Amino acid sequence: MEKEDCIFCKIISKEIPTDLLYEDDQVIVFKDINPLAPVHLLLVPKKHIRSINDLEDADKTVVVDLIMAAKEMAAKMSVDKSGYRLFFNVEKGGGQEVFHLHLHLIGGWE
């Protein structure tokens, strides 16, 4: 998928509206439209990076920014104490459906 056709890039540029839960200079966070759990957030770097396989040395801080935002969002969504899961799907065979790097945060089960 080219950057011009990327749904996450369109959300980042505000071409497609979404209910942003968090935004800073590097990351945006919004709810997954097909949640796997009571809390299912997508943490997306503003820089278009196709997948984990496309990370370069200069992108090392992107992953840290995603994880730090996830920590903050887990607290905001009140799943930090009960527990949550963070995961990346990598390539089609790994379950990646949108080819713009993103981190899933899921939790909220009883």
DOMILO-574168 format. One record per atom (N, C-alpha, C): y, z, x; atom name; residue in three letters; residue number from 1. Coordinates in nm, 2 decimals. Each point is the difference from the previous one (the first is absolute). Layout:
BEGIN
REC     c2     c3     c1 atome residu num
REC      Y      Z      X    CA    Ala NUM
...
END
This chain:
BEGIN
REC     c2     c3     c1 atome residu num
REC  -0.12   0.00   0.08     N    Met   1
REC   0.12   0.00  -0.08    CA    Met   1
REC   0.12   0.00   0.09     C    Met   1
REC   0.09  -0.09  -0.03     N    Glu   2
REC   0.13  -0.01   0.08    CA    Glu   2
REC   0.09   0.11  -0.06     C    Glu   2
REC   0.10   0.04   0.09     N    Lys   3
REC   0.09   0.10  -0.04    CA    Lys   3
REC   0.08  -0.04  -0.13     C    Lys   3
REC   0.03  -0.13  -0.01     N    Glu   4
REC   0.08  -0.05  -0.12    CA    Glu   4
REC  -0.08   0.02  -0.13     C    Glu   4
REC  -0.13   0.01   0.01     N    Asp   5
REC  -0.08   0.01  -0.12    CA    Asp   5
REC  -0.05   0.14  -0.02     C    Asp   5
REC   0.04   0.09   0.08     N    Cys   6
REC  -0.05   0.14   0.00    CA    Cys   6
REC   0.06   0.09  -0.11     C    Cys   6
REC  -0.08   0.05  -0.09     N    Ile   7
REC   0.05   0.08  -0.11    CA    Ile   7
REC   0.07   0.13   0.06     C    Ile   7
REC  -0.05   0.06   0.10     N    Phe   8
REC   0.06   0.12   0.06    CA    Phe   8
REC   0.14  -0.04   0.06     C    Phe   8
REC   0.01  -0.11   0.07     N    Cys   9
REC   0.13  -0.04   0.05    CA    Cys   9
REC   0.10  -0.02  -0.11     C    Cys   9
REC  -0.05  -0.05  -0.12     N    Lys  10
REC   0.09  -0.02  -0.11    CA    Lys  10
REC   0.04   0.13  -0.06     C    Lys  10
REC  -0.09   0.10   0.00     N    Ile  11
REC   0.04   0.13  -0.05    CA    Ile  11
REC   0.10   0.06   0.10     C    Ile  11
REC  -0.02  -0.01   0.13     N    Ile  12
REC   0.09   0.05   0.10    CA    Ile  12
REC   0.14  -0.06  -0.02     C    Ile  12
REC   0.00  -0.13  -0.02     N    Ser  13
REC   0.13  -0.06  -0.01    CA    Ser  13
REC   0.06   0.01  -0.14     C    Ser  13
REC  -0.06   0.07  -0.09     N    Lys  14
REC   0.04   0.03  -0.14    CA    Lys  14
REC   0.00  -0.12  -0.09     C    Lys  14
REC  -0.08  -0.11   0.04     N    Glu  15
REC  -0.02  -0.11  -0.08    CA    Glu  15
REC  -0.09   0.03  -0.12     C    Glu  15
REC  -0.10   0.09   0.03     N    Ile  16
REC  -0.09   0.05  -0.11    CA    Ile  16
REC   0.03   0.15  -0.01     C    Ile  16
REC   0.03   0.04  -0.13     N    Pro  17
REC   0.04   0.14  -0.02    CA    Pro  17
REC  -0.13   0.09   0.01     C    Pro  17
REC   0.02   0.12   0.05     N    Thr  18
REC  -0.11   0.10  -0.01    CA    Thr  18
REC   0.07   0.14   0.00     C    Thr  18
REC  -0.07   0.10  -0.03     N    Asp  19
REC   0.05   0.13   0.00    CA    Asp  19
REC  -0.02   0.06   0.14     C    Asp  19
REC   0.10  -0.01   0.08     N    Leu  20
REC  -0.01   0.05   0.14    CA    Leu  20
REC   0.00   0.15   0.00     C    Leu  20
REC  -0.10   0.06   0.06     N    Leu  21
REC   0.00   0.15   0.01    CA    Leu  21
REC   0.06   0.05   0.13     C    Leu  21
REC   0.01  -0.09   0.10     N    Tyr  22
REC   0.05   0.04   0.13    CA    Tyr  22
REC   0.04  -0.13   0.07     C    Tyr  22
REC   0.11   0.01   0.07     N    Glu  23
REC   0.04  -0.11   0.09    CA    Glu  23
REC   0.09   0.05   0.11     C    Glu  23
REC  -0.03  -0.05   0.12     N    Asp  24
REC   0.08   0.03   0.12    CA    Asp  24
REC   0.02  -0.13   0.07     C    Asp  24
REC   0.04   0.00   0.13     N    Asp  25
REC   0.03  -0.12   0.07    CA    Asp  25
REC  -0.13  -0.08   0.03     C    Asp  25
REC  -0.11   0.06   0.00     N    Gln  26
REC  -0.12  -0.06   0.05    CA    Gln  26
REC  -0.11  -0.02  -0.11     C    Gln  26
REC   0.00   0.09  -0.11     N    Val  27
REC  -0.11   0.01  -0.09    CA    Val  27
REC   0.05   0.01  -0.14     C    Val  27
REC  -0.08  -0.06  -0.09     N    Ile  28
REC   0.02   0.02  -0.15    CA    Ile  28
REC  -0.13   0.06  -0.05     C    Ile  28
REC   0.01   0.07  -0.12     N    Val  29
REC  -0.11   0.06  -0.06    CA    Val  29
REC   0.01  -0.02  -0.15     C    Val  29
REC  -0.11  -0.05  -0.06     N    Phe  30
REC   0.00  -0.02  -0.15    CA    Phe  30
REC  -0.15   0.03  -0.05     C    Phe  30
REC  -0.01   0.01  -0.13     N    Lys  31
REC  -0.13   0.02  -0.06    CA    Lys  31
REC  -0.08  -0.13   0.00     C    Lys  31
REC  -0.13   0.02   0.03     N    Asp  32
REC  -0.09  -0.12  -0.01    CA    Asp  32
REC  -0.02  -0.03  -0.15     C    Asp  32
REC   0.01  -0.13  -0.04     N    Ile  33
REC  -0.01  -0.04  -0.14    CA    Ile  33
REC  -0.15   0.01  -0.05     C    Ile  33
REC  -0.09   0.01   0.09     N    Asn  34
REC  -0.14   0.02  -0.04    CA    Asn  34
REC  -0.06   0.12   0.07     C    Asn  34
REC   0.05   0.12  -0.05     N    Pro  35
REC  -0.04   0.12   0.07    CA    Pro  35
REC  -0.14   0.04   0.00     C    Pro  35
REC  -0.05   0.05   0.12     N    Leu  36
REC  -0.14   0.05   0.02    CA    Leu  36
REC  -0.01   0.15  -0.02     C    Leu  36
REC   0.12   0.06  -0.02     N    Ala  37
REC   0.00   0.15  -0.02    CA    Ala  37
REC   0.12   0.04  -0.08     C    Ala  37
REC   0.01   0.12  -0.04     N    Pro  38
REC   0.12   0.05  -0.07    CA    Pro  38
REC   0.13  -0.03   0.08     C    Pro  38
REC   0.00   0.02   0.13     N    Val  39
REC   0.11  -0.04   0.09    CA    Val  39
REC  -0.05  -0.11   0.09     C    Val  39
REC   0.06  -0.12  -0.01     N    His  40
REC  -0.04  -0.11   0.09    CA    His  40
REC   0.13  -0.07   0.03     C    His  40
REC   0.05   0.02   0.13     N    Leu  41
REC   0.12  -0.05   0.05    CA    Leu  41
REC  -0.03  -0.11   0.11     C    Leu  41
REC   0.09  -0.09   0.01     N    Leu  42
REC   0.00  -0.10   0.10    CA    Leu  42
REC   0.11   0.02   0.09     C    Leu  42
REC  -0.02   0.02   0.13     N    Leu  43
REC   0.10   0.02   0.10    CA    Leu  43
REC   0.01  -0.13   0.08     C    Leu  43
REC   0.11  -0.06   0.00     N    Val  44
REC   0.01  -0.14   0.05    CA    Val  44
REC   0.11  -0.01   0.11     C    Val  44
REC  -0.03  -0.05   0.12     N    Pro  45
REC   0.11  -0.02   0.09    CA    Pro  45
REC   0.09  -0.11  -0.04     C    Pro  45
REC   0.13   0.01   0.02     N    Lys  46
REC   0.09  -0.11  -0.03    CA    Lys  46
REC  -0.02  -0.12   0.08     C    Lys  46
REC  -0.04   0.02   0.12     N    Lys  47
REC  -0.04  -0.12   0.09    CA    Lys  47
REC  -0.13  -0.06  -0.05     C    Lys  47
REC   0.00  -0.13  -0.02     N    His  48
REC  -0.12  -0.07  -0.04    CA    His  48
REC  -0.10   0.00   0.12     C    His  48
REC  -0.11   0.07  -0.02     N    Ile  49
REC  -0.11  -0.01   0.09    CA    Ile  49
REC  -0.12  -0.03  -0.08     C    Ile  49
REC  -0.07  -0.10   0.02     N    Arg  50
REC  -0.11  -0.05  -0.08    CA    Arg  50
REC  -0.11   0.11  -0.03     C    Arg  50
REC  -0.05   0.06   0.11     N    Ser  51
REC  -0.10   0.10  -0.01    CA    Ser  51
REC  -0.01   0.08   0.12     C    Ser  51
REC  -0.08   0.10   0.01     N    Ile  52
REC  -0.03   0.08   0.12    CA    Ile  52
REC  -0.02  -0.09   0.12     C    Ile  52
REC  -0.08  -0.11  -0.03     N    Asn  53
REC  -0.04  -0.09   0.11    CA    Asn  53
REC   0.12  -0.07   0.06     C    Asn  53
REC   0.12   0.00  -0.07     N    Asp  54
REC   0.12  -0.07   0.05    CA    Asp  54
REC   0.10   0.09   0.07     C    Asp  54
REC  -0.04   0.13   0.01     N    Leu  55
REC   0.09   0.10   0.06    CA    Leu  55
REC   0.02  -0.04   0.15     C    Leu  55
REC   0.12   0.01   0.05     N    Glu  56
REC   0.03  -0.02   0.14    CA    Glu  56
REC   0.05   0.13   0.06     C    Glu  56
REC   0.01   0.01   0.13     N    Asp  57
REC   0.04   0.12   0.07    CA    Asp  57
REC   0.14   0.05  -0.06     C    Asp  57
REC   0.09  -0.09  -0.03     N    Ala  58
REC   0.13   0.03  -0.05    CA    Ala  58
REC  -0.01   0.07  -0.14     C    Ala  58
REC  -0.11  -0.01  -0.07     N    Asp  59
REC  -0.02   0.05  -0.13    CA    Asp  59
REC  -0.06   0.14  -0.01     C    Asp  59
REC  -0.02   0.06   0.12     N    Lys  60
REC  -0.06   0.13   0.00    CA    Lys  60
REC   0.07   0.10  -0.09     C    Lys  60
REC   0.13   0.00   0.00     N    Thr  61
REC   0.07   0.10  -0.08    CA    Thr  61
REC  -0.01  -0.03  -0.15     C    Thr  61
REC  -0.03  -0.12  -0.04     N    Val  62
REC  -0.02  -0.04  -0.14    CA    Val  62
REC  -0.11   0.09  -0.06     C    Val  62
REC  -0.11   0.01   0.07     N    Val  63
REC  -0.12   0.08  -0.05    CA    Val  63
REC   0.04   0.15  -0.01     C    Val  63
REC   0.07   0.05   0.10     N    Val  64
REC   0.05   0.14  -0.01    CA    Val  64
REC   0.10   0.02  -0.11     C    Val  64
REC   0.09  -0.10  -0.03     N    Asp  65
REC   0.09   0.01  -0.11    CA    Asp  65
REC  -0.07   0.01  -0.13     C    Asp  65
REC  -0.11  -0.08  -0.02     N    Leu  66
REC  -0.08   0.00  -0.12    CA    Leu  66
REC  -0.06   0.13  -0.02     C    Leu  66
REC  -0.06   0.06   0.10     N    Ile  67
REC  -0.07   0.12  -0.01    CA    Ile  67
REC   0.09   0.12  -0.03     C    Ile  67
REC   0.12   0.00   0.07     N    Met  68
REC   0.10   0.11  -0.03    CA    Met  68
REC   0.05  -0.01  -0.14     C    Met  68
REC   0.02  -0.13  -0.05     N    Ala  69
REC   0.05  -0.01  -0.14    CA    Ala  69
REC  -0.11   0.04  -0.09     C    Ala  69
REC  -0.13  -0.02   0.03     N    Ala  70
REC  -0.11   0.04  -0.08    CA    Ala  70
REC   0.00   0.15  -0.01     C    Ala  70
REC   0.02   0.07   0.11     N    Lys  71
REC   0.00   0.15   0.00    CA    Lys  71
REC   0.11   0.05  -0.09     C    Lys  71
REC   0.12  -0.06   0.00     N    Glu  72
REC   0.11   0.04  -0.08    CA    Glu  72
REC  -0.03  -0.03  -0.15     C    Glu  72
REC  -0.06  -0.12  -0.03     N    Met  73
REC  -0.03  -0.04  -0.14    CA    Met  73
REC  -0.11   0.09  -0.05     C    Met  73
REC  -0.10   0.04   0.08     N    Ala  74
REC  -0.11   0.09  -0.05    CA    Ala  74
REC   0.06   0.13  -0.05     C    Ala  74
REC   0.10   0.05   0.08     N    Ala  75
REC   0.07   0.13  -0.05    CA    Ala  75
REC   0.08  -0.03  -0.12     C    Ala  75
REC   0.07  -0.11  -0.01     N    Lys  76
REC   0.08  -0.03  -0.12    CA    Lys  76
REC  -0.09  -0.02  -0.12     C    Lys  76
REC  -0.12  -0.05   0.01     N    Met  77
REC  -0.09  -0.03  -0.11    CA    Met  77
REC  -0.09   0.12  -0.02     C    Met  77
REC   0.02   0.11   0.07     N    Ser  78
REC  -0.08   0.13  -0.01    CA    Ser  78
REC  -0.15  -0.02   0.02     C    Ser  78
REC  -0.03  -0.09   0.09     N    Val  79
REC  -0.14  -0.01   0.04    CA    Val  79
REC  -0.03   0.05   0.15     C    Val  79
REC   0.11   0.04   0.06     N    Asp  80
REC  -0.01   0.04   0.14    CA    Asp  80
REC  -0.10   0.12   0.02     C    Asp  80
REC   0.00   0.10  -0.09     N    Lys  81
REC  -0.09   0.11   0.01    CA    Lys  81
REC  -0.14  -0.02  -0.05     C    Lys  81
REC  -0.01  -0.08  -0.11     N    Ser  82
REC  -0.13  -0.02  -0.06    CA    Ser  82
REC  -0.08  -0.11   0.08     C    Ser  82
REC   0.07  -0.09   0.07     N    Gly  83
REC  -0.06  -0.10   0.08    CA    Gly  83
REC   0.02  -0.14  -0.05     C    Gly  83
REC   0.00  -0.09   0.09     N    Tyr  84
REC   0.02  -0.14  -0.03    CA    Tyr  84
REC  -0.07  -0.09   0.11     C    Tyr  84
REC  -0.01  -0.13  -0.03     N    Arg  85
REC  -0.06  -0.09   0.09    CA    Arg  85
REC   0.10  -0.11   0.04     C    Arg  85
REC   0.00  -0.03   0.13     N    Leu  86
REC   0.08  -0.11   0.05    CA    Leu  86
REC  -0.09  -0.11   0.05     C    Leu  86
REC   0.03  -0.13  -0.03     N    Phe  87
REC  -0.09  -0.10   0.05    CA    Phe  87
REC   0.07  -0.14   0.00     C    Phe  87
REC  -0.04  -0.08   0.10     N    Phe  88
REC   0.04  -0.14   0.01    CA    Phe  88
REC  -0.12  -0.09  -0.03     C    Phe  88
REC   0.02  -0.10  -0.09     N    Asn  89
REC  -0.10  -0.10  -0.01    CA    Asn  89
REC   0.04  -0.11   0.10     C    Asn  89
REC  -0.10  -0.05   0.07     N    Val  90
REC   0.03  -0.10   0.10    CA    Val  90
REC  -0.08  -0.13  -0.02     C    Val  90
REC   0.07  -0.10  -0.03     N    Glu  91
REC  -0.05  -0.14  -0.03    CA    Glu  91
REC  -0.08   0.00  -0.13     C    Glu  91
REC  -0.03  -0.12  -0.05     N    Lys  92
REC  -0.07  -0.01  -0.13    CA    Lys  92
REC  -0.13   0.08  -0.01     C    Lys  92
REC  -0.08  -0.01   0.11     N    Gly  93
REC  -0.13   0.07   0.00    CA    Gly  93
REC   0.02   0.15   0.00     C    Gly  93
REC   0.11   0.05   0.04     N    Gly  94
REC   0.03   0.14  -0.01    CA    Gly  94
REC   0.08   0.04  -0.12     C    Gly  94
REC   0.01  -0.09  -0.09     N    Gly  95
REC   0.07   0.04  -0.13    CA    Gly  95
REC   0.15  -0.03  -0.01     C    Gly  95
REC   0.05  -0.06   0.11     N    Gln  96
REC   0.15  -0.03  -0.01    CA    Gln  96
REC   0.02  -0.11  -0.09     C    Gln  96
REC   0.09   0.02  -0.10     N    Glu  97
REC   0.04  -0.10  -0.10    CA    Glu  97
REC   0.14  -0.06   0.02     C    Glu  97
REC   0.09   0.08   0.05     N    Val  98
REC   0.13  -0.04   0.03    CA    Val  98
REC   0.01   0.00   0.15     C    Val  98
REC   0.04  -0.12   0.06     N    Phe  99
REC  -0.01  -0.01   0.15    CA    Phe  99
REC   0.14   0.03   0.05     C    Phe  99
REC   0.04   0.13  -0.02     N    His 100
REC   0.12   0.06   0.06    CA    His 100
REC  -0.06   0.14   0.03     C    His 100
REC   0.00   0.05   0.12     N    Leu 101
REC  -0.05   0.13   0.04    CA    Leu 101
REC   0.05   0.10  -0.10     C    Leu 101
REC  -0.09   0.09  -0.05     N    His 102
REC   0.04   0.11  -0.09    CA    His 102
REC  -0.10   0.11   0.01     C    His 102
REC   0.04   0.12  -0.02     N    Leu 103
REC  -0.08   0.12   0.01    CA    Leu 103
REC  -0.01   0.05  -0.15     C    Leu 103
REC  -0.12   0.03  -0.04     N    His 104
REC  -0.03   0.06  -0.13    CA    His 104
REC   0.00   0.15   0.02     C    His 104
REC   0.06   0.07  -0.10     N    Leu 105
REC  -0.01   0.15  -0.01    CA    Leu 105
REC  -0.05   0.02  -0.14     C    Leu 105
REC  -0.12   0.07   0.00     N    Ile 106
REC  -0.06   0.03  -0.13    CA    Ile 106
REC  -0.04   0.14  -0.01     C    Ile 106
REC   0.01   0.06  -0.11     N    Gly 107
REC  -0.04   0.14  -0.02    CA    Gly 107
REC   0.03   0.04  -0.15     C    Gly 107
REC   0.01   0.13  -0.02     N    Gly 108
REC   0.03   0.05  -0.13    CA    Gly 108
REC  -0.12   0.03  -0.09     C    Gly 108
REC  -0.12   0.00   0.06     N    Trp 109
REC  -0.12   0.03  -0.08    CA    Trp 109
REC   0.00   0.15  -0.02     C    Trp 109
REC  -0.07   0.05  -0.11     N    Glu 110
REC  -0.02   0.14  -0.02    CA    Glu 110
REC  -0.10   0.06   0.09     C    Glu 110
END
